[in-house]
Structure formats: structure tokens, C-alpha cells
């Protein structure tokens, strides 16, 4: 199978698996804990897609103007910063350790999928 197909498929599978893991962890929280999580992360959920679009848009609008490596580094930096911010916020909320472990595992899956996607893109370019 071609790398152009494998990387995106691994990324998609990782995102879906991390979503299932996160949903299962969320189901284990009490109603009060769920409410605290949803309230605490409402602004982050609202604006995170805009940040990813803003980072990725130049790559699609003017591909020759921005190196794919620079764009990949920006996305990776955003992912790391977002994960660290979320982890710190969950610690402040004093959420159960099992939920935090599931969050970290879900984030690790997403980062692994992102690495697979970047690796396949670097082999193609």
C-alpha cells in the first residue's frame, strides 16, 4: 500500500479510536464532573478548530510560500500546547485519575496518528 494512503488512514483511525476512548472515559464521570468538564473546556472547543484552520490555510492557499515542515511544526506545537493546557486544567478541576489517564492516552493516540500523517507527507513531498 502507498504511503500517501497509509499515513492518512493511520491518522483517521487514531482520531476515531481516541474519540471512543474519550467518550468512554466521559461516561465514567458523575453528572457533576461532566458538567465541570464541559463548562471548563467550552471556549477551547469553540476556538480550537479556528486555530487549526488558521495554521493550515496558508499551506493550501499559497503552498509555495510556506514550507510543509514549518506548517507541520506549527500544528505539532499547537497540539502539544493544547494538550498541556488541557492537562493542567484537568488537574486544577481535580478530576478522577482514571479520567485524566484516559485523556492522556487519547491525546497520545492523536499525536501518534499526527506523526504517521506527517511521516507519510514528508515521504511524498
Backbone bond lengths (Angstrom), bond angles and torsions (degrees), N, CA, C in turn:
res aa  C-N    CA-C-N  psi(-1)  N-CA   C-N-CA  omega(-1)  CA-C   N-CA-C  phi
1 X - - - 1.453 - - 1.532 108.27 -
2 X 1.298 117.10 145.17 1.450 124.34 -176.12 1.533 111.49 -75.60
3 X 1.338 116.02 143.29 1.469 120.69 178.80 1.524 112.65 -60.13
4 X 1.321 116.17 -28.83 1.468 119.81 179.53 1.520 111.12 -64.56
5 X 1.321 116.80 -21.48 1.464 121.30 179.59 1.530 111.15 -99.36
6 X 1.332 116.64 -39.14 1.463 120.80 -175.30 1.527 112.20 -62.86
7 X 1.331 117.57 -48.35 1.465 121.07 -178.03 1.516 112.86 -57.16
8 X 1.333 118.53 -53.85 1.461 118.88 178.44 1.529 113.78 -61.91
9 X 1.342 117.20 -34.61 1.467 119.55 178.25 1.529 111.29 -67.05
10 X 1.324 116.99 -41.54 1.468 120.56 177.38 1.531 109.77 -63.94
11 X 1.335 116.29 -42.16 1.463 120.53 178.12 1.526 110.72 -60.58
12 X 1.319 117.31 -48.03 1.465 121.68 179.79 1.526 110.98 -61.22
13 X 1.320 117.09 -44.96 1.471 120.65 179.31 1.533 110.71 -62.62
14 X 1.331 117.39 -40.00 1.457 121.13 179.67 1.530 111.35 -65.76
15 X 1.323 116.82 -40.81 1.466 120.50 179.48 1.528 110.37 -65.23
16 X 1.326 116.64 -44.16 1.469 120.26 179.63 1.530 110.32 -64.89
17 X 1.329 117.30 -44.73 1.469 120.60 -179.85 1.524 110.96 -63.27
18 X 1.326 116.69 -40.42 1.468 118.90 179.71 1.521 111.11 -67.47
19 X 1.316 115.70 -34.09 1.476 119.19 178.13 1.529 110.49 -65.20
20 X 1.346 117.43 -44.27 1.464 121.08 177.55 1.526 110.75 -62.08
21 X 1.325 116.83 -41.74 1.460 121.19 179.20 1.529 110.48 -62.39
22 X 1.317 115.85 -43.94 1.465 120.13 179.96 1.526 111.10 -66.10
23 X 1.310 118.46 -42.29 1.467 121.55 179.41 1.522 111.07 -63.45
24 X 1.337 116.66 -39.64 1.459 120.13 178.62 1.530 110.57 -65.34
25 X 1.332 116.75 -40.04 1.464 120.38 177.83 1.524 110.76 -65.86
26 X 1.321 116.80 -40.31 1.461 121.23 179.24 1.526 110.97 -62.86
27 X 1.329 116.69 -36.52 1.468 120.64 179.01 1.524 111.98 -64.75
28 X 1.340 117.19 -23.52 1.454 120.85 -179.81 1.522 114.14 -82.42
29 X 1.328 117.00 -6.83 1.463 120.11 179.41 1.522 111.00 -83.50
30 X 1.307 115.60 154.61 1.469 120.25 174.20 1.525 108.32 -72.47
31 X 1.334 118.04 161.17 1.473 120.00 178.49 1.533 112.87 -55.61
32 X 1.342 117.33 -37.80 1.458 120.54 178.80 1.528 111.11 -66.09
33 X 1.324 116.39 -42.52 1.470 120.40 179.34 1.527 110.98 -65.43
34 X 1.332 116.25 -40.63 1.473 119.54 177.39 1.518 110.85 -59.98
35 X 1.306 116.01 -43.60 1.464 120.83 179.93 1.521 111.00 -62.79
36 X 1.329 116.58 -41.94 1.470 119.95 178.01 1.522 111.60 -63.07
37 X 1.337 116.62 -41.08 1.472 120.71 179.21 1.526 110.20 -64.51
38 X 1.316 116.78 -49.12 1.465 120.15 -178.36 1.526 111.93 -62.60
39 X 1.326 117.04 -41.67 1.464 120.34 178.00 1.530 111.58 -65.54
40 X 1.316 116.66 -42.36 1.461 121.01 -175.62 1.527 112.48 -67.44
41 X 1.326 117.11 -30.70 1.459 119.97 -174.69 1.527 113.91 -108.75
42 X 1.332 117.90 11.93 1.468 119.32 -176.55 1.529 112.29 -62.97
43 X 1.313 118.10 -43.97 1.469 120.21 -179.73 1.521 110.94 -67.53
44 X 1.322 117.54 -38.88 1.462 120.76 179.94 1.531 110.71 -64.01
45 X 1.318 116.86 -41.92 1.465 119.93 178.22 1.521 110.96 -63.63
46 X 1.322 115.44 -37.02 1.455 120.68 -176.77 1.530 112.10 -67.20
47 X 1.326 117.27 -40.33 1.457 120.80 -171.70 1.522 114.91 -102.22
48 X 1.310 118.76 -11.40 1.464 119.87 -175.71 1.530 112.57 -63.91
49 X 1.305 117.68 -39.22 1.466 119.56 179.04 1.523 111.14 -65.21
50 X 1.321 116.95 -37.16 1.464 120.15 178.17 1.527 111.35 -62.13
51 X 1.324 116.92 -38.83 1.458 120.91 179.37 1.524 110.43 -65.80
52 X 1.322 117.09 -44.65 1.465 120.78 179.30 1.528 110.38 -62.80
53 X 1.319 117.14 -41.92 1.471 120.75 177.91 1.528 110.10 -63.03
54 X 1.329 116.77 -43.92 1.466 120.56 -179.97 1.525 111.73 -62.91
55 X 1.310 116.88 -35.61 1.466 120.80 178.23 1.529 110.45 -71.98
56 X 1.320 117.43 -39.92 1.461 121.88 -173.40 1.521 114.40 -86.68
57 X 1.306 117.70 -26.10 1.458 121.62 -175.46 1.530 113.80 -55.16
58 X 1.324 119.13 -45.35 1.475 118.00 179.66 1.526 113.52 -59.18
59 X 1.320 116.81 -32.71 1.468 120.27 179.48 1.525 111.11 -63.31
60 X 1.335 116.53 -33.48 1.463 120.38 -179.34 1.527 112.47 -88.11
61 X 1.328 117.10 -33.46 1.459 119.99 -177.64 1.530 112.59 -79.44
62 X 1.312 116.54 -38.79 1.463 121.00 -178.93 1.522 109.10 -138.93
63 X 1.334 117.48 73.09 1.464 120.08 -174.14 1.529 114.06 -60.11
64 X 1.321 117.83 -29.24 1.464 119.76 -179.26 1.524 111.75 -77.24
65 X 1.320 117.70 -21.88 1.464 121.34 -175.66 1.523 112.90 -79.01
66 X 1.312 117.92 -27.32 1.467 121.21 -176.82 1.524 109.22 -125.66
67 X 1.297 115.04 130.74 1.461 121.07 178.15 1.530 109.87 -67.52
68 X 1.320 117.38 136.52 1.473 118.93 175.68 1.534 112.09 -57.95
69 X 1.318 117.37 -31.99 1.465 120.19 179.25 1.530 110.74 -65.55
70 X 1.323 117.10 -38.93 1.467 120.84 178.14 1.529 109.36 -65.51
71 X 1.329 115.77 -42.84 1.454 120.08 179.30 1.526 110.60 -64.08
72 X 1.323 117.46 -43.72 1.459 121.04 178.71 1.525 110.47 -61.95
73 X 1.322 116.65 -40.31 1.463 120.37 178.95 1.527 110.58 -64.43
74 X 1.324 117.32 -38.85 1.466 120.63 178.61 1.529 110.94 -64.88
75 X 1.327 116.81 -42.64 1.464 120.47 178.47 1.531 110.10 -65.29
76 X 1.326 116.91 -42.90 1.469 120.61 179.55 1.531 110.79 -64.02
77 X 1.327 116.77 -41.12 1.461 120.69 177.77 1.525 111.10 -63.46
78 X 1.322 116.34 -42.51 1.470 119.86 176.83 1.532 110.73 -62.22
79 X 1.337 117.43 -44.97 1.469 121.14 -179.16 1.529 110.67 -61.34
80 X 1.327 116.55 -43.48 1.465 119.97 179.74 1.534 110.91 -66.01
81 X 1.318 116.65 -44.07 1.460 120.20 179.43 1.511 112.56 -64.11
82 X 1.315 116.21 -41.73 1.459 121.11 179.40 1.534 110.91 -64.72
83 X 1.320 116.12 -42.05 1.463 120.27 178.84 1.524 111.38 -64.11
84 X 1.331 116.83 -44.39 1.462 120.65 179.67 1.527 110.91 -63.93
85 X 1.327 117.07 -42.22 1.459 121.54 178.40 1.533 110.46 -62.01
86 X 1.330 116.24 -45.47 1.465 120.63 -179.57 1.525 111.35 -64.26
87 X 1.318 116.59 -42.19 1.463 120.71 179.78 1.526 110.44 -62.24
88 X 1.328 116.83 -45.02 1.465 120.40 179.60 1.528 111.08 -63.71
89 X 1.314 116.22 -39.07 1.470 120.03 179.68 1.531 110.56 -66.27
90 X 1.329 117.12 -40.24 1.469 119.85 178.78 1.520 111.36 -65.65
91 X 1.323 116.34 -35.63 1.465 119.63 177.07 1.528 110.33 -64.56
92 X 1.346 116.95 -41.07 1.470 120.95 178.87 1.526 111.01 -65.58
93 X 1.336 116.73 -32.51 1.466 120.68 179.36 1.525 111.98 -76.98
94 X 1.319 116.75 -8.17 1.472 122.79 -179.38 1.526 111.52 55.49
95 X 1.326 114.73 49.03 1.470 120.07 178.00 1.518 109.55 -76.79
96 X 1.338 117.69 156.89 1.467 120.56 -179.85 1.536 111.94 -57.15
97 X 1.323 115.30 144.05 1.462 121.33 -177.61 1.528 111.59 -58.41
98 X 1.330 117.95 -35.34 1.461 121.22 179.45 1.515 111.98 -62.95
99 X 1.324 116.62 -38.82 1.459 120.66 177.87 1.523 110.37 -66.65
100 X 1.328 116.45 -43.74 1.464 120.43 -179.66 1.529 110.11 -64.20
101 X 1.342 117.98 -41.08 1.471 120.91 177.05 1.524 111.08 -61.42
102 X 1.329 116.95 -41.92 1.468 120.27 178.11 1.522 110.75 -64.44
103 X 1.327 116.96 -38.46 1.458 120.44 177.43 1.528 110.28 -61.84
104 X 1.337 116.29 -46.85 1.463 120.56 -179.59 1.533 110.27 -62.24
105 X 1.330 117.45 -41.52 1.464 120.77 178.29 1.528 110.86 -63.90
106 X 1.326 117.33 -41.94 1.468 120.97 178.95 1.527 110.45 -64.44
107 X 1.323 117.29 -41.02 1.462 120.69 177.92 1.523 110.59 -65.11
108 X 1.340 116.67 -40.14 1.470 120.33 178.68 1.526 110.87 -62.45
109 X 1.324 116.83 -39.23 1.468 119.96 176.20 1.531 110.93 -61.76
110 X 1.313 116.32 -44.32 1.462 119.52 -179.75 1.526 111.34 -64.67
111 X 1.316 117.22 -42.34 1.467 120.38 179.15 1.529 110.28 -65.51
112 X 1.327 116.96 -40.16 1.465 120.00 176.07 1.519 111.72 -61.19
113 X 1.324 116.29 -42.64 1.467 120.12 176.65 1.519 111.59 -64.27
114 X 1.324 116.47 -39.22 1.461 121.04 177.99 1.529 110.28 -64.15
115 X 1.319 117.05 -40.34 1.470 121.01 176.90 1.528 111.10 -62.43
116 X 1.324 116.33 -41.52 1.470 120.24 178.06 1.525 110.46 -63.38
117 X 1.317 116.45 -41.50 1.462 120.62 178.47 1.527 110.65 -64.04
118 X 1.327 116.93 -46.47 1.462 120.38 179.53 1.529 111.02 -63.66
119 X 1.322 117.08 -40.38 1.460 120.71 179.50 1.526 110.40 -62.14
120 X 1.327 116.66 -42.95 1.462 118.89 179.93 1.528 110.82 -68.25
121 X 1.333 116.93 -35.90 1.461 119.96 178.90 1.528 111.06 -68.24
122 X 1.310 117.57 -37.53 1.470 120.26 -179.43 1.519 111.38 -70.64
123 X 1.317 117.46 -28.66 1.478 121.40 177.44 1.525 110.73 -75.10
124 X 1.323 116.26 -28.87 1.463 120.66 -178.15 1.522 110.38 -79.45
125 X 1.343 115.45 -42.83 1.475 120.59 -174.42 1.496 113.90 -68.30
